[in-house]
Amino acid sequence: MSMSDKVFRISAGNDQFRIFAVDATQTVQQARDLHDLSPISTIFLGRLLVAAALVGQDLKNARDSVTLNLTCTGDLQGGIAICGGGKYLRGYAQNPHLFYEEIPDNFDLPKAIGGGTITIIKDLGLRSPFIGICELVTGEIAKDLTHYYLQSEQLPTAIALGVMIGNDASIRAAGGFFVQQMPEADKHLADTIIDNISRTPNPTDLMDMGLSPLQIIQRFVLRDLDCTLLEESEIGYCCNCSRERFLRALLTLCQAELETMTDGIDPLCHYCNRSYHISGDEIKEMLTLT
């Protein structure tokens, strides 16, 4: 587990605006390496992970989690990104090796996504999780999440996401920001920030030039408006799978399902591609418990 990336929590206009900004370059690099992602799948899952990191800043407790589940009709088919405790990220793409013969198509995310839905699941340790669903409007994850927040929470929100890939397939930069206007915010200040955001270049272009996410917020999004850095913390890619978790999951299966596995199985974790061998004898022992 590497926790070398950063997330910044910022307040502006005397708490009239809350802002999250994230550098997830190493996180996306690890995801690319673990899943051997093609360029278009790297951009897709990378942006989804950055989005999960931003949305996950609402979480209050270490055991809380938020899941972004994007299902789509395009060739990418969909993907999942999870943020636990506001800092531990993991995810996977349904079609990790998607590649097009026409080079420009490998960078056209809306075309590869098509239509579909994005589901946000917040598990806050309550009896049941909060689940919100929104139709994809543009195929651009940032714009579709902006639409989701306006529809579900009626709060004006601006989201920017980016992933920049080098010629050697390494991740040169991955990050983004989340700006949300609180109720009763000053309209003039809101118009100023909206105009600033419209003039802000893609965050990964600025990160590739050496600016941190905090500097991007200060110099471009707020343009020297008063702001307060509330917290700076580390984030990273972290899978919580284990052999014990797979064994517990098997115990929930019925006898007929377990009987098909008596030669042993090698389940594979979708999030980190780690395989765990469970012998036939262990399966037979489970059958005595059902």
Secondary structure, DSSP 8 states (H G I E B T S, - for coil): -EEEEEEEEEEETTTTEEEEEEE-HHHHHHHHHHHT--HHHHHHHHHHHHHHHHHGGG--STT-EEEEEEEESSTT-EEEEEEETTTEEEEEESSTT---SSGGGGG-HHHHH-SEEEEEEEE-SSSS-EEEEEE-SSS-HHHHHHHHHHHHT---EEEEEEEEE-TTS-EEEEEEEEEEE-TT--HHHHHHHHHHHHT---HHHHHHTT--HHHHIIIIISTT--EEEEEEEEEEE-----HHHHHHHHTTS-HHHHHTTTT-B--B-TTT--B--B-HHHHHHHHTT-
